[in-house]
């Protein structure tokens, strides 16, 4: 499955200078947060693939005007053509805001998904906004990652964790990709492409989208 992952900054080549057919190769589009709702609506309209997203810490506007035609996977586990995808948006709490969480609150969100993960037999792709602690994050309070995400990786060993939040333009030392105990950790800042095959149950591999659990509508 060919995936286009996005985060934090709108890509001019996919919006201002869009050419019809550019999105046709992708089977799935994923937003890791902090992108304009209009941008995501445009992409899902112009492409042929479903678009899944989690909230970034600047996405409170989605509550009033969400991306049309897109599916929020925050606090949810969904299977797309056999690929088991878990969504956990938001960042570490550094000011008042709906999509900001303490370490304890994020750990509780992960805990609530344990039954769904058991039912699905694990997870292939984790989609977050913030990175795991010490794996592509920064030391300032706003951009520090979550230990709960490292614990999730240690327990379930997904193929990939996609995140945003730490823009690559913030500094030359921010990596696009890291490896942690067999999991690729990819910073989706602006855009990145990847290919993944699902390892879920055979009966799910022909279904475009199936929800195991959905907490946020």
C-alpha positions as MATLAB code, in Angstrom:
seq = 'XXXXXXXXXXXXXXXXXXXXXXXXXXXXXXXXXXXXXXXXXXXXXXXXXXXXXXXXXXXXXXXXXXXXXXXXXXXXXXXXXXXXXXXXXXXXXXXXXXXXXXXXXXXXXXXXXXXXXXXXXXXXXXXXXXXXXXXXXXXXXXXXXXXXXXXXXXXXXXXXXXXXXXXXXXXXXXXXXXXXXXXXXXXXXXXXXXXXXXXXXXXXXXXXXXXXXXXXX';
ca = [
       0.000    0.000    0.000;
       1.418    3.378   -1.010;
       0.886    6.058    1.643;
       1.272    9.833    1.555;
       1.877   11.204    5.062;
       1.575   14.908    5.910;
       2.132   17.192    8.898;
       2.543   20.786   10.065;
       3.091   22.659    6.790;
       1.004   22.639    3.619;
       3.013   21.443    0.612;
       2.819   23.957   -2.279;
       3.235   21.150   -4.794;
       0.072   19.518   -3.503;
      -2.009   22.677   -3.212;
      -0.858   25.942   -4.829;
       0.762   24.177   -7.789;
      -1.388   21.060   -7.882;
      -1.533   19.058  -11.114;
      -4.491   16.762  -11.687;
      -3.543   13.116  -11.244;
      -0.686   13.799   -8.826;
      -2.472   11.977   -5.999;
      -3.595    8.980   -8.067;
      -0.697    6.671   -7.033;
      -1.603    6.786   -3.333;
      -3.811    4.214   -1.643;
      -4.040    6.173    1.614;
      -3.355    9.723    2.842;
      -2.556   10.340    6.513;
      -2.312   13.674    8.331;
      -0.317   13.848   11.561;
      -1.858   17.191   12.485;
      -1.516   20.983   12.367;
      -2.728   21.335    8.783;
      -5.533   23.527    7.467;
      -8.875   21.767    7.205;
      -9.317   23.194    3.712;
      -6.039   21.595    2.621;
      -7.088   18.129    3.777;
     -10.537   18.520    2.179;
      -8.882   19.511   -1.087;
      -6.582   16.476   -1.053;
      -9.326   13.950   -0.348;
     -11.450   15.529   -3.096;
      -8.703   15.553   -5.720;
      -7.321   12.113   -4.856;
      -8.835    8.631   -4.948;
      -7.679    7.515   -1.488;
      -9.262    7.844    1.954;
      -7.702   10.455    4.232;
      -7.224    9.701    7.931;
      -6.039   12.277   10.448;
      -5.186   12.959   14.069;
      -5.338   16.379   15.723;
      -2.314   18.557   16.179;
      -2.115   21.031   19.059;
      -3.208   23.871   16.748;
      -6.279   22.084   15.358;
      -8.990   23.421   17.683;
     -10.617   24.928   14.597;
     -11.538   21.429   13.426;
     -14.176   21.360   16.177;
     -16.122   24.052   14.299;
     -15.096   23.255   10.736;
     -13.524   19.794   10.377;
     -11.893   18.563    7.163;
     -14.759   17.450    4.931;
     -14.629   13.921    3.575;
     -11.855   12.892    5.984;
     -11.918   10.526    8.976;
     -10.499   11.360   12.401;
      -8.707    8.372   13.969;
      -7.844    9.978   17.309;
      -8.219    7.373   20.071;
      -9.222    4.807   17.450;
      -7.998    1.660   15.754;
      -8.941    1.244   12.106;
      -7.987   -1.340    9.487;
      -7.376   -0.201    5.920;
      -6.800   -3.024    3.420;
      -5.348   -5.174    6.189;
      -3.149   -2.393    7.611;
      -3.941   -1.888   11.321;
      -3.685    1.826   12.145;
      -3.825    3.448   15.601;
      -4.327    7.203   16.082;
      -3.199    9.327   19.052;
      -3.114   13.043   18.306;
      -2.088   16.014   20.424;
       1.113   17.070   22.148;
       2.517   17.451   25.649;
       0.605   20.057   27.659;
       2.403   23.418   27.740;
      -0.536   25.851   27.754;
      -4.350   25.621   27.892;
      -5.651   23.749   24.874;
      -7.915   20.836   23.991;
      -5.320   18.757   22.157;
      -2.599   18.910   24.796;
      -2.023   16.178   27.374;
       0.053   15.377   30.414;
       2.134   12.215   30.333;
      -0.391   10.522   32.614;
      -3.333   11.525   30.425;
      -1.626   10.169   27.294;
      -0.851    6.899   29.087;
      -4.559    6.593   29.955;
      -5.495    7.095   26.291;
      -3.167    4.272   25.299;
      -4.545    2.046   28.065;
      -8.120    2.525   26.803;
      -7.074    1.105   23.436;
      -5.620   -2.122   24.834;
      -8.787   -4.156   24.194;
      -9.015   -2.977   20.587;
      -5.348   -3.827   20.059;
      -5.936   -7.294   21.459;
      -8.951   -7.822   19.199;
      -6.934   -6.762   16.146;
      -3.920   -8.841   17.128;
      -1.635   -5.796   17.329;
      -0.939   -2.756   15.185;
       1.103   -2.055   12.046;
       1.097    1.747   11.930;
       0.843    4.232   14.806;
      -0.115    7.801   13.842;
       0.640   10.547   16.374;
       1.241   14.274   16.343;
       4.012   14.405   18.938;
       6.993   12.028   18.732;
       8.002    9.472   21.359;
      10.196   10.744   24.183;
      13.813   10.959   23.060;
      13.069    9.859   19.504;
      12.851   12.924   17.290;
      11.533   15.310   19.936;
      13.069   18.511   21.332;
      13.902   19.565   24.881;
      11.564   22.566   25.176;
       8.253   21.927   26.994;
       6.098   22.296   23.880;
       8.014   19.778   21.755;
       9.000   17.131   24.276;
       7.711   13.658   23.354;
       5.737   11.053   25.282;
       7.102    8.103   27.220;
       3.703    6.478   26.661;
       4.538    6.185   22.953;
       7.843    4.435   23.723;
       5.962    2.032   25.974;
       3.499    1.388   23.146;
       6.352    0.588   20.770;
       7.988   -1.707   23.318;
       4.785   -3.695   23.756;
       3.393   -3.946   20.217;
       6.384   -3.391   17.875;
       4.508   -1.740   14.972;
       6.212   -1.461   11.610;
       6.068    2.348   11.605;
       5.213    5.299   13.846;
       4.378    8.482   11.926;
       4.471   11.844   13.724;
       4.697   15.569   13.132;
       5.077   18.499   15.552;
       8.873   18.892   15.244;
       9.162   20.674   11.910;
      12.279   19.708    9.983;
      12.981   23.384    9.348;
      13.456   23.903   13.106;
      17.048   22.714   12.804;
      19.510   20.540   10.907;
      19.696   18.016   13.748;
      16.069   16.911   13.441;
      15.968   13.553   11.631;
      13.425   12.552    9.025;
      13.627    8.924   10.137;
      14.866    6.907   13.119;
      14.777    3.237   14.048;
      13.739    1.987   17.474;
      13.679   -1.731   18.259;
      12.461   -2.684   14.816;
      10.023    0.225   14.377;
      10.664    2.958   11.828;
       9.878    6.375   13.341;
       9.170    8.841   10.531;
       8.703   12.585   10.840;
       5.996   13.489    8.303;
       6.845   17.217    8.319;
       5.267   18.709    5.165;
       5.114   15.374    3.274;
       6.708   11.955    3.049;
       5.901    8.813    1.053;
       6.128    5.231    2.270;
       4.913    1.764    1.346;
       3.485   -0.668    3.897;
       1.675   -3.969    3.732;
      -0.826   -4.876    6.415;
      -0.355   -7.955    8.547;
      -3.906   -8.078    9.880;
      -6.427  -10.854    9.376;
      -6.888  -12.105    5.777;
     -10.594  -11.183    5.785;
      -9.655   -7.504    6.327;
      -7.260   -7.221    3.407;
      -9.997   -6.653    0.853;
     -11.906   -4.106    2.937;
     -10.935   -0.498    2.320;
     -11.813    0.672    5.824;
     -13.033   -1.101    8.967;
     -13.222    0.443   12.434;
     -12.233   -1.705   15.408;
     -13.010    1.107   17.825;
     -13.873    4.775   17.400;
     -13.858    7.130   20.384;
     -13.914   10.528   18.714;
     -16.517   11.405   16.105;
];
